[in-house]
Amino acid sequence: MKAREQGLSQEAAAAKSGLSVRSGRRMETGAHRPQRGRPHDWRTRQDPLAAVWEGELVPMLERQPELQALTLLEYLQQRYPGQ
């Protein structure tokens, strides 16, 4: 919102910076709070790779660090079809 400091109206400054007018007003008044509460640090679902990560994928990556994620996915799809 540096454009606001240059004398532009709230609407013009918000448009120039790619924000909504409402967001621009909140930022200008100090009411803008992008992160509320505590950060998200919990899992929302089970890790699908937990059963094979340490036993299969880590040793593969240690032997061949240049392996790409798609290669590992294809390996898992061949080894465990439908899972």
Legacy VTK file of the C-alpha trace (Angstrom):
# vtk DataFile Version 3.0
C-alpha trace
ASCII
DATASET POLYDATA
POINTS 83 float
0.000 0.000 0.000
2.916 2.335 -0.689
0.725 3.850 -3.375
-1.467 5.227 -0.599
1.522 7.167 0.720
1.906 8.686 -2.737
-1.498 10.346 -2.440
-3.697 7.821 -4.252
-7.181 7.122 -2.995
-7.869 3.963 -1.004
-9.567 2.343 -4.004
-6.762 3.209 -6.438
-4.030 2.092 -4.039
-5.786 -1.218 -3.381
-6.278 -1.837 -7.097
-2.644 -1.006 -7.836
-1.384 -3.413 -5.182
-3.799 -6.198 -6.130
-5.787 -6.115 -2.893
-9.413 -5.577 -2.152
-10.398 -2.179 -0.785
-11.482 -3.823 2.451
-8.083 -5.528 2.922
-6.349 -2.250 2.189
-8.375 -0.490 4.855
-7.652 -3.215 7.410
-3.925 -2.990 6.673
-3.953 0.774 6.932
-5.757 0.814 10.274
-3.624 -1.972 11.706
-6.548 -4.359 12.022
-5.052 -6.788 9.507
-4.241 -10.059 11.284
-3.062 -12.649 8.758
-2.433 -15.421 11.315
-4.941 -15.941 14.063
-4.570 -18.494 16.799
-1.813 -21.021 16.988
-0.158 -22.490 13.894
-1.465 -25.776 12.502
0.876 -28.487 13.783
-1.305 -31.586 13.910
-2.114 -34.236 11.346
-5.583 -34.324 9.848
-5.226 -37.843 8.439
-2.980 -40.885 8.678
0.340 -40.793 6.816
-0.137 -43.102 3.802
3.618 -43.777 3.555
4.225 -44.559 7.240
4.321 -48.317 6.690
6.884 -48.227 3.861
8.906 -45.053 4.438
11.654 -46.315 6.787
11.746 -49.887 5.507
11.691 -49.369 1.739
11.850 -45.785 0.548
14.652 -44.439 2.763
17.066 -47.252 1.789
16.239 -46.667 -1.886
16.959 -42.954 -1.511
20.200 -43.627 0.364
21.409 -45.898 -2.449
20.213 -43.583 -5.217
19.632 -40.004 -3.990
18.803 -38.849 -7.520
15.513 -40.783 -7.507
12.524 -38.601 -8.178
9.178 -38.658 -6.400
7.416 -39.992 -9.491
9.806 -42.949 -9.641
9.081 -43.798 -6.014
5.334 -43.464 -6.613
5.499 -45.811 -9.604
7.509 -48.314 -7.531
4.885 -48.242 -4.781
2.033 -48.592 -7.275
3.684 -51.697 -8.774
4.567 -53.205 -5.409
1.244 -52.414 -3.694
-1.444 -52.186 -6.394
-4.696 -50.585 -5.307
-3.384 -49.219 -1.997
LINES 1 84
83 0 1 2 3 4 5 6 7 8 9 10 11 12 13 14 15 16 17 18 19 20 21 22 23 24 25 26 27 28 29 30 31 32 33 34 35 36 37 38 39 40 41 42 43 44 45 46 47 48 49 50 51 52 53 54 55 56 57 58 59 60 61 62 63 64 65 66 67 68 69 70 71 72 73 74 75 76 77 78 79 80 81 82
